[in-house]
């Protein structure tokens, strides 16, 4: 299910989209960004986005999510 959700998403994901996909809170994702566990892009508007490929890389490194068992 996780891969299907990622394929439906655009190339850049919002913090809320990442939180939903991983089954984590927005605050957790923001903490991960602060800790540099996830790389992000800041848009001209000030919004933060996470590249889909970055999320997949992080998952491959072992972060747990609600729809996959590692």
ABEGO torsion letter per residue (X at the ends): XAAAAAAABBABBBAAAAAAAAGBBAAAAAAAAAAGABBBBBBAAGBBBBBAAAAAAAAAAGBBBAABBX
